[in-house]
Amino acid sequence: MLRYVVPLTIFAVIGLFLLRGLWLSPSYIPSPLVGKPAPTFSLPDVEDASVMVSSADLAGRVGLVNVWGTWCVECRHEHAFLVELARAGVPIFGLNVRDDRVAAGKWLAQLGDPYVRSGFDPEGKAAIDWGVTGAPETFLIGTDGTILHKHISPLTPIVWQRDFVPLLREHCGPSDCPFLAAVAAP
């Protein structure tokens, strides 16, 4: 009898794990950095290597950090929406990862530059500190420098309204997010 109970129990436990997996989102990857201070960094600017872009530039304001690269097809898909957000006043800082500086500069000149500044991270060292698994990824940073949200995959108007706007409404006052009325649907 025992020889039937042990395999049946193991099968039941495995079955429960598999059943639970049916309700999990395969695209959701939790970030251990959400709710914690944004990692510190200091990188040369994509367009001007003599200018440094650092975590200090993010201090005291709500903004986005967007991880991108010219090699990233999905980054091209989200780029027009980033330009739209920047025109509405959303401060966006770029983290250009594992790229060619000249190609990145051409990209911004051709497609528009939505970034307040974009740090050039050719070896991906800063990206590792941020827990980046690929590109594009977008982080929402609070006025206190805390990471409020991490989104993996292209940022779209639907994702913006669903995931970012509620957090902005929760964490922003009019002085922190003067752009909110322009980028939040009623």
Disulfide bonds with the S-S distance in Angstrom:
Cys72-Cys75 2.45
Cys172-Cys177 1.85
